Amino acid sequence: MDVKHVANLANLPLSPEEESKFSVQFAQTLETISLINRLNTSETESTYQVTGLVNVTRPDELNPDKILSQKQALSNSPRIYNGFFVVPAVFS
């Protein structure tokens, strides 16, 4: 594998020492991938996760006790304009 070409595609400047080091590492990586590709997985069941963990979710419901009115939401704001928070400009 041409390390210079890959580095160029990734816009990574490499020193000659790095090129040499990464060349060896790329070769080792490709050897490992080749070994994995030769494994017989025909009797292995497909899976998308192996930990058995599941997402824990809650229903998306409104809790009226936790809803603020606009007046309450704006009550501690140092600056308000037409019912909205006034914040410093992001773009100038």
MDTraj code that builds the backbone (N, CA, C; nanometers):
import mdtraj as md
import numpy as np

residues = "MET ASP VAL LYS HIS VAL ALA ASN LEU ALA ASN LEU PRO LEU SER PRO GLU GLU GLU SER LYS PHE SER VAL GLN PHE ALA GLN THR LEU GLU THR ILE SER LEU ILE ASN ARG LEU ASN THR SER GLU THR GLU SER THR TYR GLN VAL THR GLY LEU VAL ASN VAL THR ARG PRO ASP GLU LEU ASN PRO ASP LYS ILE LEU SER GLN LYS GLN ALA LEU SER ASN SER PRO ARG ILE TYR ASN GLY PHE PHE VAL VAL PRO ALA VAL PHE SER".split()
xyz = np.array([
    [0.0856, -0.1175, 0.0000],
    [0.0000, 0.0000, 0.0000],
    [0.0899, 0.1234, 0.0000],
    [0.0505, 0.2210, -0.0778],
    [0.1294, 0.3436, -0.0899],
    [0.0900, 0.4403, 0.0222],
    [0.1752, 0.4484, 0.1241],
    [0.1480, 0.5329, 0.2403],
    [0.1392, 0.6795, 0.1997],
    [0.2246, 0.7225, 0.1095],
    [0.2226, 0.8630, 0.0657],
    [0.0874, 0.8975, 0.0038],
    [0.0338, 0.8054, -0.0776],
    [-0.0939, 0.8300, -0.1439],
    [-0.2064, 0.8410, -0.0407],
    [-0.2107, 0.7489, 0.0543],
    [-0.3151, 0.7518, 0.1579],
    [-0.3023, 0.8785, 0.2425],
    [-0.1804, 0.9147, 0.2789],
    [-0.1581, 1.0365, 0.3576],
    [-0.2033, 1.1590, 0.2796],
    [-0.1774, 1.1594, 0.1499],
    [-0.2192, 1.2705, 0.0656],
    [-0.3721, 1.2795, 0.0604],
    [-0.4388, 1.1642, 0.0460],
    [-0.5848, 1.1631, 0.0439],
    [-0.6427, 1.2159, 0.1754],
    [-0.5749, 1.1869, 0.2869],
    [-0.6205, 1.2315, 0.4183],
    [-0.5658, 1.3692, 0.4541],
    [-0.4896, 1.4284, 0.3625],
    [-0.4293, 1.5602, 0.3849],
    [-0.3422, 1.5598, 0.5106],
    [-0.2614, 1.4536, 0.5247],
    [-0.1723, 1.4406, 0.6398],
    [-0.0271, 1.4512, 0.5936],
    [0.0431, 1.5530, 0.6395],
    [0.1857, 1.5587, 0.6067],
    [0.2619, 1.4569, 0.6922],
    [0.3436, 1.3726, 0.6289],
    [0.4194, 1.2709, 0.7014],
    [0.5686, 1.2901, 0.6790],
    [0.6431, 1.2716, 0.7853],
    [0.7890, 1.2722, 0.7741],
    [0.8321, 1.1374, 0.7167],
    [0.9555, 1.1266, 0.6668],
    [1.0037, 0.9978, 0.6164],
    [0.9983, 0.8878, 0.7231],
    [1.0248, 0.9225, 0.8487],
    [1.0178, 0.8233, 0.9567],
    [0.8742, 0.7735, 0.9754],
    [0.7797, 0.8675, 0.9691],
    [0.6395, 0.8296, 0.9832],
    [0.5939, 0.7425, 0.8665],
    [0.6384, 0.7767, 0.7462],
    [0.6037, 0.6960, 0.6287],
    [0.6511, 0.5524, 0.6471],
    [0.7726, 0.5363, 0.6948],
    [0.8278, 0.4029, 0.7162],
    [0.7486, 0.3284, 0.8231],
    [0.7215, 0.3949, 0.9337],
    [0.6475, 0.3343, 1.0446],
    [0.5068, 0.2932, 1.0005],
    [0.4361, 0.3850, 0.9323],
    [0.2992, 0.3563, 0.8911],
    [0.2931, 0.2511, 0.7818],
    [0.3948, 0.2445, 0.6998],
    [0.4000, 0.1415, 0.5960],
    [0.3980, 0.0028, 0.6590],
    [0.4776, -0.0163, 0.7640],
    [0.4803, -0.1440, 0.8359],
    [0.3447, -0.1691, 0.9014],
    [0.2877, -0.0675, 0.9646],
    [0.1593, -0.0838, 1.0324],
    [0.0467, -0.1145, 0.9337],
    [0.0477, -0.0486, 0.8160],
    [-0.0531, -0.0785, 0.7148],
    [-0.0421, -0.2230, 0.6697],
    [0.0797, -0.2688, 0.6476],
    [0.1005, -0.4073, 0.6047],
    [0.0470, -0.5039, 0.7098],
    [0.0742, -0.4771, 0.8364],
    [0.0239, -0.5629, 0.9443],
    [-0.1293, -0.5604, 0.9496],
    [-0.1868, -0.4444, 0.9307],
    [-0.3324, -0.4319, 0.9321],
    [-0.3941, -0.5119, 0.8179],
    [-0.3355, -0.5014, 0.6985],
    [-0.3877, -0.5754, 0.5836],
    [-0.3726, -0.7259, 0.6031],
    [-0.2652, -0.7696, 0.6665],
    [-0.2469, -0.9114, 0.6964],
    [-0.3557, -0.9597, 0.7924],
    [-0.3855, -0.8799, 0.8930],
    [-0.4890, -0.9165, 0.9896],
    [-0.6254, -0.9245, 0.9227],
    [-0.6556, -0.8301, 0.8368],
    [-0.7832, -0.8315, 0.7645],
    [-0.7910, -0.9541, 0.6742],
    [-0.6824, -0.9871, 0.6090],
    [-0.6779, -1.1068, 0.5245],
    [-0.7045, -1.2324, 0.6069],
    [-0.6456, -1.2396, 0.7247],
    [-0.6674, -1.3548, 0.8132],
    [-0.8135, -1.3637, 0.8547],
    [-0.8725, -1.2514, 0.8897],
    [-1.0132, -1.2487, 0.9300],
    [-1.1029, -1.2909, 0.8137],
    [-1.0708, -1.2450, 0.6928],
    [-1.1508, -1.2799, 0.5751],
    [-1.1468, -1.4291, 0.5448],
    [-1.0431, -1.4983, 0.5857],
    [-1.0312, -1.6421, 0.5603],
    [-1.1077, -1.7261, 0.6622],
    [-1.1555, -1.6658, 0.7710],
    [-1.2290, -1.7413, 0.8719],
    [-1.3626, -1.7892, 0.8168],
    [-1.3993, -1.9120, 0.8533],
    [-1.5272, -1.9684, 0.8116],
    [-1.6341, -1.9236, 0.9115],
    [-1.7202, -1.8360, 0.8666],
    [-1.8267, -1.7857, 0.9527],
    [-1.9639, -1.8293, 0.9023],
    [-1.9669, -1.9311, 0.8167],
    [-2.0936, -1.9731, 0.7561],
    [-2.1939, -2.0234, 0.8598],
    [-2.1461, -2.0758, 0.9717],
    [-2.2376, -2.1260, 1.0736],
    [-2.2506, -2.0302, 1.1924],
    [-2.2004, -1.9111, 1.1766],
    [-2.2079, -1.8105, 1.2833],
    [-2.3310, -1.7245, 1.2607],
    [-2.4139, -1.7160, 1.3643],
    [-2.5355, -1.6365, 1.3534],
    [-2.4998, -1.4885, 1.3505],
    [-2.5660, -1.4151, 1.2624],
    [-2.5435, -1.2706, 1.2544],
    [-2.5937, -1.2035, 1.3812],
    [-2.5257, -1.0992, 1.4208],
    [-2.5675, -1.0238, 1.5378],
    [-2.5306, -0.8774, 1.5188],
    [-2.6028, -0.7919, 1.5860],
    [-2.5711, -0.6495, 1.5791],
    [-2.5173, -0.5984, 1.7116],
    [-2.5311, -0.6781, 1.8174],
    [-2.4708, -0.6425, 1.9454],
    [-2.4620, -0.7678, 2.0306],
    [-2.3647, -0.7713, 2.1192],
    [-2.3365, -0.8948, 2.1916],
    [-2.3484, -0.8817, 2.3432],
    [-2.3794, -0.7643, 2.3923],
    [-2.3797, -0.7439, 2.5373],
    [-2.5118, -0.7779, 2.6030],
    [-2.6197, -0.7816, 2.5246],
    [-2.7507, -0.8061, 2.5823],
    [-2.8149, -0.6811, 2.6410],
    [-2.7481, -0.5682, 2.6287],
    [-2.8045, -0.4434, 2.6811],
    [-2.9174, -0.3951, 2.5916],
    [-3.0136, -0.3301, 2.6499],
    [-3.1244, -0.2732, 2.5739],
    [-3.1397, -0.1265, 2.6126],
    [-3.1994, -0.0506, 2.5229],
    [-3.2249, 0.0903, 2.5528],
    [-3.3318, 0.1014, 2.6603],
    [-3.3088, 0.1884, 2.7545],
    [-3.4080, 0.2147, 2.8582],
    [-3.4693, 0.3496, 2.8237],
    [-3.5959, 0.3468, 2.7931],
    [-3.6631, 0.4704, 2.7542],
    [-3.7855, 0.4919, 2.8424],
    [-3.8344, 0.6105, 2.8364],
    [-3.9562, 0.6421, 2.9088],
    [-4.0547, 0.6992, 2.8074],
    [-4.1823, 0.6937, 2.8381],
    [-4.2808, 0.7513, 2.7461],
    [-4.2570, 0.9022, 2.7327],
    [-4.2785, 0.9536, 2.6146],
    [-4.2626, 1.0967, 2.5890],
    [-4.3936, 1.1659, 2.6252],
    [-4.4064, 1.1984, 2.7530],
    [-4.5289, 1.2598, 2.8026],
    [-4.4981, 1.3930, 2.8695],
    [-4.5892, 1.4871, 2.8566],
    [-4.5732, 1.6164, 2.9224],
    [-4.6134, 1.6042, 3.0684],
    [-4.5359, 1.6703, 3.1541],
    [-4.5693, 1.6762, 3.2957],
    [-4.6088, 1.8206, 3.3259],
    [-4.7371, 1.8470, 3.3425],
    [-4.7831, 1.9852, 3.3636],
    [-4.7163, 2.0534, 3.4823],
    [-4.6721, 1.9764, 3.5806],
    [-4.6077, 2.0364, 3.6976],
    [-4.4692, 2.0923, 3.6653],
    [-4.4115, 2.0494, 3.5534],
    [-4.2758, 2.0928, 3.5195],
    [-4.2730, 2.1893, 3.4005],
    [-4.3881, 2.2347, 3.3572],
    [-4.3957, 2.3277, 3.2451],
    [-4.4001, 2.4704, 3.2993],
    [-4.3086, 2.5541, 3.2509],
    [-4.3056, 2.6945, 3.2919],
    [-4.3868, 2.7779, 3.1947],
    [-4.4529, 2.8775, 3.2479],
    [-4.5181, 2.9747, 3.1603],
    [-4.4077, 3.0615, 3.0999],
    [-4.4417, 3.1354, 2.9958],
    [-4.3416, 3.2230, 2.9350],
    [-4.2922, 3.3256, 3.0365],
    [-4.3811, 3.3774, 3.1154],
    [-4.3438, 3.4765, 3.2167],
    [-4.2463, 3.4156, 3.3173],
    [-4.2735, 3.2919, 3.3629],
    [-4.1829, 3.2257, 3.4569],
    [-4.0470, 3.1975, 3.3927],
    [-4.0480, 3.1527, 3.2679],
    [-3.9227, 3.1193, 3.2005],
    [-3.8342, 3.2428, 3.1827],
    [-3.8960, 3.3562, 3.1568],
    [-3.8206, 3.4790, 3.1327],
    [-3.7933, 3.5584, 3.2599],
    [-3.8453, 3.5164, 3.3729],
    [-3.8406, 3.5965, 3.4951],
    [-3.6995, 3.6296, 3.5436],
    [-3.6008, 3.5459, 3.5227],
    [-3.4647, 3.5745, 3.5695],
    [-3.3708, 3.6231, 3.4604],
    [-3.4246, 3.6456, 3.3427],
    [-3.3409, 3.6898, 3.2316],
    [-3.3040, 3.8369, 3.2485],
    [-3.1761, 3.8712, 3.2299],
    [-3.1372, 4.0116, 3.2438],
    [-3.1914, 4.0989, 3.1306],
    [-3.2162, 4.0384, 3.0121],
    [-3.2668, 4.1168, 2.8983],
    [-3.3727, 4.0377, 2.8251],
    [-3.4846, 4.1042, 2.7993],
    [-3.5971, 4.0437, 2.7276],
    [-3.6435, 4.1423, 2.6216],
    [-3.6828, 4.0914, 2.5044],
    [-3.7387, 4.1767, 2.3996],
    [-3.8532, 4.1019, 2.3334],
    [-3.9721, 4.1594, 2.3351],
    [-4.0921, 4.1005, 2.2739],
    [-4.1152, 3.9555, 2.3173],
    [-4.0913, 3.9262, 2.4442],
    [-4.1184, 3.7934, 2.4954],
    [-4.0106, 3.6905, 2.4680],
    [-3.8899, 3.7348, 2.4291],
    [-3.7790, 3.6441, 2.4003],
    [-3.6565, 3.6828, 2.4819],
    [-3.5686, 3.5870, 2.5055],
    [-3.4402, 3.6153, 2.5686],
    [-3.3560, 3.6974, 2.4723],
    [-3.2821, 3.7943, 2.5249],
    [-3.1862, 3.8696, 2.4437],
    [-3.0477, 3.8208, 2.4861],
    [-2.9695, 3.7745, 2.3881],
    [-2.8356, 3.7222, 2.4153],
    [-2.7361, 3.7957, 2.3281],
    [-2.6066, 3.7900, 2.3641],
    [-2.5056, 3.8552, 2.2808],
    [-2.5051, 3.7960, 2.1394],
    [-2.4743, 3.8773, 2.0438],
    [-2.4702, 3.8336, 1.9040],
    [-2.3627, 3.7274, 1.8852],
    [-2.3943, 3.6251, 1.8086],
    [-2.2969, 3.5201, 1.7780],
    [-2.2121, 3.5634, 1.6596],
    [-2.2740, 3.6247, 1.5614],
    [-2.2042, 3.6743, 1.4427],
    [-2.2095, 3.8263, 1.4450],
    [-2.1005, 3.8860, 1.4068],
    [-2.1024, 4.0323, 1.4035],
    [-2.0825, 4.0834, 1.2650],
])
top = md.Topology()
chain = top.add_chain()
for i, resn in enumerate(residues, 1):
    res = top.add_residue(resn, chain, resSeq=i)
    for name in ("N", "CA", "C"):
        top.add_atom(name, md.element.get_by_symbol(name[0]), res)
traj = md.Trajectory(xyz[None], top)
